[in-house]
Amino acid sequence: SPSTRINITSRDLPSENETNGYIFIHAEGGLNQQRIAICNAVAVAKIMGATLILPVLKQDQIWKDQTKFEDIFDVDHFIEYLKDDVRIVRDIPEWFADKAELFTSIRRTVKNIPKYASADFYIDNVLPRIKEKKIMALKPFVDRLGYDNVPPEINRLRCRVNYHALKFLPEIEEMAEKLAARMRNRTGNVNPYMALHLRFEKGMVGLSFCDFVGTREEKAMMATYRQKEWPRRYKNGSHLWQLALQKRKEGRCPLEPGEVAVILRAMGYPKETQIYVASGQVYGGKNRMAPLRNMFPNLVTKEELASKEEIDHFRKHVTSLAALDFLVCLKSDVFVMTHGGNFAKLIIGARRYMGHRLKSIKPDKGLMSKSFGDPYMGWASFVEDVVITHHTRTGLPEETFPNYDIWENPLTACMCRA
């Protein structure tokens, strides 16, 4: 139950001699998945009265990134801000001689932690092993702590980590501020700007197993790519057309750049709208981007806003480029997501946490697929559909329900009641 058997709020912070042991995690995936893992690691350390070793950002298999925690986040602030909640140390203690063992030894690893495990699960199953071994790695560690089965104080702690303890390095914050200021002043007057998180990279298109407009040659190449990357899901390919239709109806396909353009125009955004695009390499390149650029020519990326020297400074860590996109999107007057994922989820959650004064648009892709698929629908009817459908999808508070994660909707778990 949420009122776990240990009174977490009243327990004093353990000293080095009294700690129940040390825990170590690899934060895997992209920047925002890593961020969630770090928040959960702090929470789990608190639940067990353990000391947290500064998490390692695991090398991402796609980006081949070697970023360390201190290359992206302010470590001193992180440790200082959380000092009354959890004891955090920068490295594996010196008395533990074989550091390599922590990375490789099965005996030093707690595995098979269920998804969305409860606080009681950690107390009953993980804590005894940490007390016995004194230092343990937990893996895998994505989504290994629930929301409704932990004490409210643990959810509040996760929010303190996410919104206050995890600060990007000052140089990242400063560059993001410059980019946001340039977006506002592109025409010589002060303008609002929209940030568009465009999830249409080759990997996302492939993984979605959705069908998109394209030439026969493009479709054949995508089929080959899917067969190579996801052979068990691909099988012989015969079932995929029906699956693609079903996914589109259910709103589980990323929006194409052209579809985004039509939706934004239907919402009333004019051609002059200043748009910052946060995206990887768009699948289909310039041809795929053409409809969006034609409808909204004032569309720029960080590479177009900044000088080569400015961007090159951040290129050595791909994660810091993602951090720039994150901050510029966070500061925008309107944020538009085109597909799910941790990036969009955390932006929408942070904007809610900051008082939901800034608009966030979350397109209803299922309803939009019906409108896009209706050859007889006129523009006026389409506009009416878009406006009515998205009247309540603007990032305002939403009613929460069991297992609604706190990253996208921190209101119930983290915010004061007036």
C-alpha positions in Angstrom: 0.0 0.0 0.0 1.1 3.6 -0.4 1.6 3.9 3.4 4.6 1.5 3.3 5.7 -0.2 6.5 8.7 2.1 7.0 8.1 5.7 8.0 10.3 7.2 5.3 9.7 10.8 6.2 10.9 10.5 9.8 14.0 8.4 9.3 17.2 10.4 9.8 19.8 10.5 7.1 22.2 7.6 7.7 25.9 8.4 8.3 28.6 6.6 6.4 29.0 4.1 9.2 25.2 3.6 9.6 24.1 3.4 6.0 22.3 0.2 5.0 24.6 0.0 2.0 25.5 1.5 -1.3 23.4 1.3 -4.5 24.7 1.9 -8.0 22.7 2.3 -11.3 23.3 2.7 -15.0 21.0 5.3 -16.3 20.2 4.0 -19.8 18.7 5.4 -23.0 18.5 9.0 -24.1 18.8 12.1 -21.9 15.2 12.1 -20.7 15.1 8.4 -20.0 18.3 8.9 -18.0 16.7 11.7 -16.1 13.8 9.6 -15.0 16.1 6.8 -14.0 18.1 9.2 -11.8 15.0 10.5 -10.1 13.9 6.9 -9.4 17.4 6.0 -8.1 17.3 8.8 -5.5 13.8 7.6 -4.4 14.9 4.0 -4.1 17.9 5.0 -2.0 15.6 7.0 0.3 13.2 4.0 0.6 16.0 1.7 1.7 18.1 4.1 3.7 21.0 3.4 1.4 23.7 5.7 0.0 23.5 6.4 -3.7 26.7 6.3 -5.8 26.4 9.0 -8.5 24.7 7.3 -11.4 26.6 6.5 -14.6 25.0 7.6 -17.8 25.3 4.4 -19.9 26.6 4.7 -23.4 23.7 5.0 -25.8 23.8 2.3 -28.4 22.3 4.5 -31.2 24.1 7.7 -30.6 27.4 6.1 -29.3 27.5 8.9 -26.7 30.1 8.9 -23.9 28.6 11.6 -21.8 29.2 11.5 -18.0 26.9 12.8 -15.4 29.2 15.8 -14.7 29.4 16.6 -18.4 25.7 17.5 -18.4 24.4 18.1 -14.9 25.7 20.3 -12.0 27.0 17.6 -9.6 27.7 19.9 -6.7 24.1 21.3 -6.8 22.6 17.8 -7.2 24.4 16.5 -4.0 23.9 19.7 -2.0 20.2 20.1 -2.9 19.4 16.5 -1.8 21.7 16.3 1.2 18.8 16.2 3.7 17.0 13.5 1.8 19.6 11.0 0.5 23.3 10.6 1.0 25.0 10.7 -2.4 28.7 10.0 -3.1 30.6 10.8 -6.3 32.3 7.4 -6.6 32.5 3.8 -5.4 34.0 3.9 -1.9 37.7 3.3 -1.7 37.4 0.3 0.6 35.6 -1.6 -2.2 38.7 -2.8 -4.0 37.4 -4.4 -7.2 35.4 -1.8 -9.0 35.1 -3.9 -12.2 33.2 -6.5 -10.1 30.4 -4.1 -9.6 29.9 -3.8 -13.4 30.2 -7.5 -14.2 29.5 -9.7 -11.2 26.1 -11.4 -11.1 26.6 -11.7 -7.3 26.8 -7.9 -7.1 23.7 -7.2 -9.1 20.0 -7.2 -8.1 18.1 -8.3 -11.2 14.5 -9.0 -12.0 13.1 -6.0 -10.2 9.5 -5.9 -11.6 8.3 -2.9 -13.6 6.6 -0.3 -11.3 7.7 -2.2 -8.2 6.4 -1.0 -4.8 8.3 0.6 -2.0 7.6 -2.6 0.0 9.1 -4.7 -2.7 12.4 -2.9 -2.3 12.2 -3.2 1.5 11.4 -6.9 1.4 13.5 -8.1 -1.5 16.3 -5.7 -2.3 17.3 -4.2 1.1 18.3 -7.5 2.7 20.8 -8.2 -0.2 22.2 -4.7 0.1 22.7 -5.1 3.8 24.4 -8.4 3.3 26.7 -7.3 0.4 27.1 -3.6 1.4 27.3 -2.5 -2.2 25.0 -3.6 -5.1 24.2 -2.6 -8.7 20.5 -2.5 -9.7 19.8 -3.3 -13.3 18.0 -2.9 -15.5 16.6 0.3 -13.9 14.1 1.9 -16.3 10.6 2.2 -14.8 11.5 0.0 -11.7 9.5 2.1 -9.2 5.7 2.6 -9.2 3.6 5.7 -8.6 0.6 4.6 -6.6 2.4 2.0 -4.5 4.9 4.3 -2.8 4.4 6.9 0.0 3.4 10.4 -1.2 6.7 11.7 0.2 8.6 9.6 -2.3 6.7 11.0 -5.2 7.4 14.5 -3.9 11.1 13.6 -3.6 11.1 12.5 -7.2 9.7 15.9 -8.2 12.3 17.7 -6.2 15.0 15.7 -8.0 13.4 16.4 -11.4 12.5 20.0 -11.1 15.1 21.3 -8.7 18.1 19.0 -8.0 18.9 18.1 -11.7 20.2 21.3 -13.1 22.1 21.4 -16.4 25.6 23.0 -16.4 25.6 26.8 -16.5 27.1 26.8 -20.0 24.1 24.7 -21.3 21.6 26.9 -19.5 23.3 30.1 -21.0 23.3 28.8 -24.5 19.7 27.8 -24.3 18.8 31.3 -23.1 20.6 32.8 -26.1 18.8 30.5 -28.5 15.4 31.3 -26.9 16.2 35.1 -27.1 17.2 34.7 -30.8 13.9 33.0 -31.5 12.0 35.9 -29.9 14.0 38.6 -31.8 14.3 37.1 -35.3 12.2 39.8 -37.0 13.5 42.8 -35.1 10.4 42.9 -32.9 9.8 40.7 -29.9 7.7 37.7 -31.0 6.3 34.7 -29.3 7.6 31.4 -30.7 6.4 27.8 -31.0 8.6 24.8 -30.3 7.8 21.7 -32.3 9.2 18.3 -31.2 9.1 16.4 -34.5 9.5 12.7 -33.9 10.1 11.5 -37.5 13.6 10.0 -37.5 14.3 6.8 -39.4 14.5 4.8 -36.2 11.2 6.1 -34.9 9.5 5.5 -38.3 10.9 2.0 -38.4 10.0 1.1 -34.9 6.5 2.4 -35.2 5.7 -0.2 -37.9 3.2 2.3 -39.4 2.7 2.9 -43.1 3.6 6.4 -44.5 3.3 8.1 -47.8 6.3 7.4 -50.0 7.6 5.9 -53.2 7.6 2.1 -53.8 11.4 2.2 -53.5 11.2 4.0 -50.1 8.7 1.5 -48.8 10.9 -1.4 -49.9 14.0 0.1 -48.3 12.0 0.6 -45.0 10.8 -3.0 -45.1 14.4 -4.2 -45.4 15.5 -1.9 -42.6 12.7 -3.2 -40.3 13.5 -6.8 -41.2 17.1 -6.3 -40.2 16.5 -4.3 -37.0 13.3 -6.1 -35.7 13.3 -9.6 -37.3 11.0 -11.1 -34.6 8.4 -8.4 -35.1 8.8 -8.4 -38.9 8.4 -12.2 -39.4 7.6 -12.4 -43.1 5.9 -9.0 -43.3 2.5 -10.3 -44.4 0.6 -9.2 -41.3 2.1 -5.7 -41.2 -0.3 -3.8 -43.5 -3.3 -4.7 -41.3 -1.3 -3.8 -38.2 -0.3 -0.5 -39.7 -4.0 0.4 -40.3 -4.9 -0.6 -36.8 -2.1 1.5 -35.2 -3.1 4.6 -37.2 -6.7 4.3 -36.1 -5.6 4.0 -32.5 -3.4 7.1 -32.8 -0.1 5.2 -32.3 1.7 6.5 -35.4 4.0 9.5 -35.4 2.6 12.5 -37.4 4.4 13.3 -40.6 5.7 16.9 -41.0 3.0 17.6 -43.6 0.3 16.4 -41.3 1.6 18.6 -38.5 1.6 21.6 -40.8 -2.1 21.1 -41.8 -3.2 20.7 -38.1 -1.3 23.9 -37.0 -2.9 25.8 -39.9 -6.3 24.5 -39.0 -5.7 25.7 -35.4 -5.2 29.2 -36.8 -1.4 29.6 -36.7 -0.4 31.9 -39.5 2.3 31.5 -42.0 4.5 34.1 -40.1 4.6 31.9 -36.9 8.2 31.5 -35.6 8.8 27.8 -35.1 11.8 26.1 -33.4 12.1 22.5 -34.5 13.7 20.0 -32.1 14.3 16.9 -34.1 16.9 14.3 -35.2 17.5 13.7 -38.9 14.0 13.7 -40.4 13.3 10.5 -42.4 12.9 11.5 -46.0 15.0 14.7 -45.6 14.1 17.9 -47.4 11.3 16.3 -49.5 9.5 15.1 -46.3 10.0 18.5 -44.7 8.8 20.6 -47.7 5.1 20.8 -46.9 5.9 22.0 -43.4 8.5 24.5 -44.6 6.1 25.8 -47.3 3.3 26.5 -44.9 5.6 27.8 -42.1 8.8 29.3 -43.7 10.0 30.8 -40.4 11.1 27.4 -39.2 14.6 26.9 -37.7 16.7 24.4 -35.8 19.4 25.2 -33.3 22.0 24.6 -36.0 20.5 27.5 -38.0 20.1 29.8 -34.9 23.6 29.3 -33.6 27.1 29.7 -35.2 29.1 26.6 -36.1 31.6 27.4 -33.3 28.8 27.7 -30.7 27.2 24.3 -31.7 30.6 22.5 -32.2 31.4 23.3 -28.5 28.4 21.1 -27.5 28.8 18.4 -30.2 31.3 16.3 -28.1 28.4 15.3 -26.0 25.3 14.4 -28.0 23.3 14.6 -24.7 24.1 18.3 -24.3 22.6 19.0 -27.7 19.4 17.2 -26.5 19.6 19.4 -23.4 19.6 22.5 -25.5 16.6 21.4 -27.4 14.9 20.5 -24.1 15.4 23.9 -22.6 14.5 25.9 -25.7 11.2 23.9 -26.0 10.6 24.4 -22.2 10.9 28.2 -22.6 8.6 28.4 -25.7 5.2 30.1 -25.7 3.6 27.1 -27.4 5.0 23.6 -27.3 3.7 21.0 -29.9 4.5 17.3 -29.6 4.0 15.0 -32.6 4.5 11.6 -30.9 4.9 10.3 -27.4 8.2 9.7 -25.6 10.0 11.0 -22.5 11.1 14.3 -24.0 7.5 15.5 -24.7 6.2 14.0 -21.4 8.8 15.8 -19.3 8.3 19.1 -21.1 4.5 19.0 -20.6 5.0 17.9 -17.0 7.5 20.7 -16.3 5.2 23.4 -17.9 2.3 22.1 -15.7 4.6 22.2 -12.6 5.6 25.8 -13.3 2.0 26.8 -13.3 0.7 25.8 -16.7 0.9 29.4 -18.0 2.4 28.2 -21.3 0.4 26.2 -23.8 1.3 22.6 -24.7 -0.5 21.0 -27.7 -0.9 17.2 -27.7 -2.6 16.3 -31.0 -5.2 13.6 -31.0 -3.6 11.4 -33.6 -6.4 8.8 -33.6 -9.2 11.3 -34.4 -6.9 13.2 -36.9 -6.2 9.9 -38.8 -10.0 9.7 -39.5 -10.1 13.2 -40.8 -7.0 12.8 -42.9 -8.4 9.6 -44.3 -11.8 11.2 -45.4 -11.5 12.2 -49.0 -14.8 14.1 -48.9 -14.1 16.3 -45.9 -13.9 20.0 -46.8 -11.4 22.4 -45.2 -14.1 24.1 -43.1 -15.2 20.8 -41.6 -11.6 19.8 -41.0 -10.9 23.1 -39.2 -14.0 22.6 -37.0 -12.9 19.0 -36.2 -9.4 20.2 -35.2 -10.5 23.1 -33.1 -13.2 21.0 -31.2 -10.9 18.0 -30.7 -8.0 20.1 -29.3 -10.0 22.5 -27.2 -9.0 20.6 -24.0 -5.6 19.3 -25.2 -3.6 22.4 -24.3 -1.5 21.2 -21.3 -3.9 22.3 -18.6 -4.3 20.1 -15.5 -5.8 16.7 -16.2 -7.6 14.5 -13.8 -5.2 11.8 -12.7 -6.0 8.1 -12.4 -4.1 5.0 -11.1 -0.7 4.5 -12.8 -0.8 7.9 -14.5 2.9 8.7 -14.4 4.0 11.8 -12.5 6.4 12.9 -15.2 3.7 14.1 -17.5 1.2 15.1 -14.8 2.9 16.1 -11.6 -0.1 18.0 -10.2 -1.6 15.5 -7.8 1.7 14.1 -6.5 3.9 17.2 -6.4 2.1 20.4 -6.1 0.7 22.3 -3.1 -3.0 22.7 -2.7 -4.0 26.4 -2.5 
